Amino acid sequence: MATKRPRRPKGDGKAPRPRKKKRKMRLSLRQNKIKKADNYTDSVGWSQNTAGRVLEDAPKPKEMETLTIQCDMCGCRLKIPKPKKHRYTVACSYPECNHIMKFD
């Protein structure tokens, strides 16, 4: 059997080394103090005047204007595009009617 090492007596003149403290790391991205006043003034490449051009929404394409006409014969309601001429004719789309209306 192996022999044990002899122990040193505690009071032999050498003081034991103090143990190192482990550093705790903070793993947060939040700032401790958030400044309320924003004093950022860098304006490279941007204009400062407020009276310049104001961007607006793109103009929407106009929908085709329609007229609602009721057939004289069957009473069916027809939606037709608004005519460009003063005089126009409309044929009823109901298959059994096929009535042609003339407008002056």
C-alpha positions in Angstrom: 0.0 0.0 0.0 1.2 3.5 -0.9 2.2 5.8 1.9 0.4 9.1 2.3 2.2 12.4 2.0 2.8 14.1 5.2 0.6 17.1 5.9 2.2 20.5 6.5 1.2 22.2 9.7 -1.0 25.2 9.2 1.2 27.7 10.9 4.5 27.2 9.1 4.9 30.8 8.0 3.4 30.8 4.5 0.0 32.4 4.2 -2.4 30.6 1.8 -3.1 32.4 -1.4 -6.4 34.1 -1.6 -8.7 32.6 -4.2 -9.5 34.6 -7.4 -13.0 36.0 -7.7 -14.8 34.9 -10.8 -16.1 37.8 -12.9 -19.7 37.7 -13.7 -20.5 38.8 -17.2 -23.6 40.8 -18.0 -25.3 39.5 -21.1 -27.7 42.3 -21.7 -27.9 44.7 -24.5 -29.9 47.3 -22.6 -28.3 50.6 -21.7 -28.2 51.5 -18.0 -29.3 55.1 -18.6 -31.3 56.0 -21.6 -31.1 59.7 -22.6 -34.5 61.3 -23.2 -33.2 64.3 -25.3 -32.1 63.4 -28.8 -29.5 65.8 -30.0 -28.4 64.0 -33.2 -27.7 66.7 -35.8 -25.9 64.9 -38.6 -27.7 65.6 -41.9 -25.3 64.5 -44.6 -27.2 63.9 -47.9 -30.6 65.1 -46.7 -32.2 68.5 -47.1 -33.2 70.4 -44.1 -35.9 72.7 -45.5 -39.5 71.6 -44.8 -41.0 73.7 -47.6 -39.7 71.2 -50.3 -41.6 68.7 -52.3 -44.1 66.6 -50.3 -44.6 63.0 -51.6 -48.2 61.9 -51.9 -50.0 58.7 -52.7 -49.8 57.6 -56.3 -53.0 58.6 -58.2 -55.4 55.7 -58.4 -56.5 54.7 -61.9 -60.1 55.7 -62.4 -62.6 52.9 -62.6 -64.8 52.8 -65.6 -68.0 54.8 -65.1 -71.1 52.7 -65.5 -74.8 53.4 -66.0 -77.5 51.2 -64.6 -80.4 50.8 -67.1 -83.6 48.8 -66.7 -84.9 46.9 -69.7 -88.4 48.2 -70.9 -89.6 44.7 -71.8 -88.4 42.3 -69.1 -87.4 44.7 -66.3 -83.8 43.3 -66.1 -81.2 45.7 -64.7 -78.2 46.2 -67.0 -74.9 47.8 -66.1 -73.3 49.4 -69.2 -70.2 51.6 -69.6 -70.9 55.3 -69.8 -71.4 56.1 -73.5 -69.1 58.6 -75.2 -71.7 59.7 -77.7 -75.0 61.4 -77.2 -77.0 58.8 -79.1 -76.5 55.1 -78.2 -78.3 51.8 -78.3 -78.4 49.0 -75.6 -79.3 45.4 -76.2 -80.8 43.4 -73.3 -78.4 40.6 -72.2 -81.2 38.4 -71.0 -81.3 35.5 -73.6 -85.1 35.3 -73.9 -85.6 39.0 -74.2 -82.9 40.4 -76.6 -84.7 43.8 -76.6 -82.8 46.7 -78.2 -83.3 50.1 -76.6 -82.3 53.3 -78.4 -81.4 56.5 -76.5 -81.2 59.9 -78.1 
